[in-house]
Amino acid sequence: MTLQESWQSPIAPGLSWYQATVGPRPAYPKLDGSRRADVAIIGGGYTGLQAACNLAKAGVDVALIDANRFGDGASGRNGGQLGTGQRSWPEELEAKIGYERSKALFDLAEYAKRYLLDFATEHNIDIDFMPGQMNVTHKRSYKRDYVENAEIAAKRYGYPHVSFMDQAETQERLGSKFYLYGVRDVGTGHIHPLKLLIGLARVAKAAGASIFEMTPAKAIRQSGGKTLIETESGTITADRVLIACNGYIGNLEPVTASHVMPIRSFIGATEPLEKFPDVLPGGEAVADSRFVVRYFRKSKDGRLLFGGREAYTSDNPRDITQHIRRQIAEIYPALGDVAITHAWGGSVGITMPRQPFVREVMPGVTSIGGYSGHGVMLSNYCGKLYAKTVLGNADDLALFKALNIPPFPGGARMRAPLLFLALSWFALRDRF
């Protein structure tokens, strides 16, 4: 095992297949001493690095710190699915906030998708893009919802790339009889998330951003109209600050912590499936209709990358492989004994309504996160939109700022127990 493969993130369990396939990851320095900046950013995932990149390109003095290595958080360990629209289907959002706002959010997500793919192309980042995604259900009662979703996407939202799949098509495209119906989206796809993250950090550095790894923020305070970020090795004093910690906010900033809850999700990578050509023969990514979502796809070398979480597992189960294998075998019984070469986990930042949290939490301090499992393209675009706002352009983040994102009930002490009970309830409901 190479040094690269053996690096163990201190904030997430397991060694990821992504990490094993990128070669040596570039290392960036720790912050050494105090400094000033126009904009300081806490968090070196997609949101923070995109903001830093776009600000630096415009000549803004920007300093970014991350508590760990870039890619140790969700941006480097996620399922890699781009999706379409927001976390909820557009018709679900429309029922809550009206057509005009729902359509605007849908269009924003399409801009985000295009931006991500164009960014990778422009900067020669090979992200292993593969086209296609399917959303599927194991409940017969959901058939009408799936039929209508395809119709609504085309007729009301100008998105003709979604088609309904009946039972025969669903099971043929999956290579499994577990799911009954679905929709197939040929206007999106899936990527290698860590390759994108590594490329993004490279571009941000080349643009002139000062980026630092292994530099935890210890506290945020304000004095004399400035915001001060205290670290072990110095203080960053900035005019404006972006908090982009998502599910790793901890106790750094209480407003964000009360609105964005981390939950663990786990992924396993099998050996290449040459002996099982019927499994996802079209190469699409898949997400199911469970509240506790199962998501899976094939890599470019033919592995099944399978992710999910059972609510009754511990925060970091002792054996992630066993946890993942059980779920794979439920959908693909023939893969019950297939070798799982890598298994890993990480934290997903969720909000109560499963919509992003974007808010000014202190004067001049904006927090962005809570993408709720739909963050690959939204987080990249939110970073860009934050930079546009700082540069004095139209506040495109206003669509997210206007969303009603309530705090989790119960305060800091009760959030985790209440979430555990809620996830257990939904996991039980998902089975029936």
N, C-alpha and C positions, 0 to 999 in steps of 0.2 A: 504494500500500500504506500503510495507516495505521500509526501508531506501535505500536498494539497488535499488529497482525499481524506487525510486523517484529521484535518482541522475540525474541531468540535465547537460549534457555536455555544457560548455560555448562556444564551437566552432561549434556545430551542433544541429539542432532543433529536438525536439521530443524525446520520450523515446522508445528505441528499444526493440523488442521482444527478441533479443539476450541477452540484459542486464537483462531482467526480468527472464531469464531461467538459469543463470549461478550461482546463489547464490551470497553470498558476494564476491566482487572482492577484491583480496589482494591489500593493499595500500603500496606504496613505499615512502621513505622519499624525502623531498626536499633537494637539495644541500645546505649545510651549511658551507660556507667558501670556500676559494680558494684551489686548488689542482693541482697536475701534473698528467699526464697520457701519456702512449705511444700513445694511440689512443683515441680521443674524438669523440663522435657520437651525432649529434643533430637529434632527432626524434625517438620515441619509438614505431614505427609500426613494421610491419614484416621485412622490410629491415634493420632497425637499430638494432632491437633485435637479428636477425639472425647473423648479423655481430658481435655484442657484444658477443653472445653466442659462436660462433666459434673461435673468438680471445681469449676469456677468457679460453676456453678449451686448447688452445695452450700455455697458460701462459703469454699472453700479458696483461699488465695493461690497462684496458679499462674503460672509464667513459662515460655513456650515460645520456643525459637529454632530457626530454620532457616537453613542455609547459603546458600540461594538464595531465590527467590520461591516462595510457596506455589503448588503446581501444577506446578513444574518437574520434580518427580520422578514416580514411577509413578502416584501418585494422580490426577494431572492429565493423564496421557498414555496410559492403559491402554486395553484393548479394550472396557471397559464392560459386560462380561457378568457377571451375577450368579451363574449356575449354581445348583446344588442340592447340599446336603451338603458334603462335604470334597473335596479335590483328587482323591482316589481314590474309586471307586465304593464304596458301603457294604459290598458283599459282599467286596471286596478287603480293606478294613480289618478286616472281621469275621474273615477267615482269619488275620489277624496278631494282633489284640488281643481277639478274642472279641465275641460279640453285644452284651453289656451296654454295653461301652465304645463300640463302634461305633454303637449306637443313640443313646447319649447325645451323641456328637459330631454325628450326623446331626440330632438335635433341636436342638442348639445352633446349627447352621447355619441351620435354619429360623427360629429366633428372630432370628438375625442378619439374615436376609432381611426379615422383618417389621419389625424395628427400623429398618433403613435406609429402607424405603418410608414408614413412619410418621413418621420424623424429617423427611424431605423434605416430607411433607404438612403436618405440624404447623408447620414454619417457612417455609412458602410458597416452597420451593425447587423450581423447575421443572427437573426432571432429564431431561426427554425420555424418560420411561419408555415402552418398547415391550414387549409381552408375547411370550413364547415363546422356547425354545431347542432346538436339535437337536444331538445328538452322533452323528457319522457315521463310517463306516469304509470303506476301499477294499479290505479284505481279506475274502474269503469265509469264511475260517476263524474269523472273529469273530462269525458270525451267531448262534450259540447263546448267546454271552455277552450279546448285545444283547437277545435274546428273554428271557433269564433276568433281565436287569437290570430290565426293566419289571415282571416278575412279582414279583421280590424287593422292589422299591420299594413296591409296593402291599400285599403280603401280610405282609412282615416289618417294614417300616419305616413303615407307615401313610401312605404317600404315593401317592395314586391318580392323580397328574397325568402320569405317564410312560406312553407307549404305544410299542410296537415298530412300526417302519416297514419294510415289505418293499422290495424293489428298486424297484418301480414307484412307490410312494409317496415313497420317499427322493428319487428323481430328479425327480419332479414338484415336490415342495416346494422342492428346491434349484434347479431349472431347470438341472441339470447331470447328465451321465451318469458323472461321475468316481467318485462314491461308490456303494456297493452297498446298504448297510443303515444303519439308524440308530434312535435313539429320540427321540421328541418330548416335550418337557416344557412343559406349558402352565401350570405353577405358578411360573414364574420369568420372567425377561426381561432387558432390557439398558437402559443409561442413557447419558447424556452425563456422563462422569466429572468433567470440569473444572467443570461447573455445580454439581455436588454439592460439590466441594472449595471453590469460592468461597463458596457459601452456608454451608457449615460454618464457614469462617473468620469470616464475618460474625456467625454465631450465637455462636461462642466469644468473640469480642470483646465483643459486646453483653452476654454473661453475666458479664463482668468479668475474663476471662483477659487477661494481659499477653502479647501475641504479637508476635514480632519476626522480620522477614525479613533476609536478607543478613547473617546473624550466625553464622559458622561456629564450632562448638565446636573448640577447639584441643587440649584435654586434659581428662581427668577424674581427680581425685584426691580422697582422703579425709583428713580431719583433724578430730580432736576430736568424732567421732561425726557429722560433717556431710560432705556431698559437695559438692565445688567443681568447677564447670564453667568453664574458662578460655576466654575469647574475646579478640579483638583489642581490644575496647573496655571490658572489665571482666570481673568474675568473678561468677557466680551461686552463692550458697551456699544449699543446700537440705537439708531433712530427708530427702526421698525424690526419686529421679530415675527417669524413664522414658526409655529409649533406643528411639526409634522411627524409625530410619534405614533399615531394611530393606536393599535392595540398594545403598544409598549409605553404608554404614557405614565404608568405607575402612579406615584404621588407627586409628580413634578408640578402639575397645575390642576387645581381642584375642579374647575368648571368642566374642563375636558374630561377628567376622570369620572365625573358624575354622568356624563352623556355617552361616553364611548367605553364599551365593556369588552375585554378580551376573552375569547373562547378558543380552546385548542382545536386544531384540525390536523389530521394525519394523512400522509400519503405514502404509498408503497410503489416501488418500480419492480416489475417482474423481469425475468430474462426475456430476450426477444422471442416472439410467439410464431416462429416459422411453422410450427406444427399445428397451429390453430388459425388458419387463414380466414375462417368465418367470423372471427372476433373483429368487429368494427372494420369491415373490408373497405369502406370508403374513407377511413381515416378521420372521421369527424370526432370532435369532442362531445361529451355527454354530461348533462346535469339533470337530476330527476326532480320530481315534484314534492319531495319530502321537505318538511320544515327544517329538519336536520339533513341537509342536502348531501347526497352522494354524487361525486363528480369524477369522471374518468375520461381517458383519451389514450391514443397511441402516440408514442414518440416517433421521431423520424427513423430510428433503427428498429421499430417494431415492438417495443416494450409496451405493456399496459401500465400506465400511471394512474393509480386509483386512489381517490381521496374521500374521506368522510370522517364522521365522529359519532360515536354512541354516547349519549348524554350521561350514562352511568359509569363511564370510564373515569379513572383518576386523571388529574391534570396532565401528567406524563406517565402513561402506562409503562410497565417494565418491559413489555414485549410488544412493540408497535407492529411487528410482522404478524403476530398471531391475530391481533386486532383487525388488521387490514385483510388478511387472508380469509377470515370468516365472512367478511362482506363481499369479497370477490367471488367466493364459492357460492354464495346465495344467488348471484346473478349469472355466474358462469361456472356451473358445477364441474365441468371438465378441467377447470383451472385450479381445482382444489389442492393439488399437489405441486403446482408450478413453483419454480424457485423465485423467491423475492430477493433481489440483490441489494436493494436499498430501501430503507424505511425512515421517515423523518416526520417532524411535526413543526408547528409554529402557531402563533396567535393571530386570529382574525379579529379585527376591531369591528364590533357591531353597535348599532343604535337601536332604540326601541322600535321605530318604524322601519328599520332597515334602509334608511336613506342617509346620505353623507351629512356629517356635522361640520358646518362652516360658520365660525362666529368670532367676533372680536371679544376676547376674554379679558383683556386689559387694554388700556389706551395704547394704540399702536401695535398690539400683539394679537395676531390672528391664529386661530387653531383650525386645522383641517384634518379630518379623518373619519372613521366610522363607515367605511365603504361597504361593509357587511357582505363580504365575499364577492363583490362586483367591482373590485378596485383596480384591475390591471390597467385598463384604459382611462377610467375616471381619475385615478390618482395622478397619472402623468399629465392629464389635461388640467386638473386643478392646480398643479404646480405652475403650469404655463399661465393660467388665468390669474393666479396670485401675482405673478410677475407683471402681467399687464395692468393690474390694478395699482401696483406700486408705481409703475411708470406713468400713471395718470391717464390711462386709456379707460374705456368704458368698463364698469364693474360687472363683468360677466359672471362673477361669483354670486351676484345678487340673487340668481335663481335658487341657489343652494341656501343662501343666507335666509331666504324667505320661508324655507321649509320649517314646519313645526316639529322640532326634535326635542321631546321632553326628556328630563333626566330619568335614570333608572330609579325606581322607588327604594326606599329603605336606607339611603345613605351608604357610606363606605362599608360599614360593617355588615349590612344585610344584602348588598348587591350580589355577591357571589352565591350565598345560599339560595336567594330567590331565583337567580338565573339557573342554578342547578335544578331546582324544582320545575321551572318552566320548561327547560330542555328535556327533562325526563318525561313530562306530560306530553310534549309534542312528539318525542320519540315513540311513546306508547301510541299516540293517535296515528302516527305515520304507518303503523303496522296494520291498521284496520280500515 
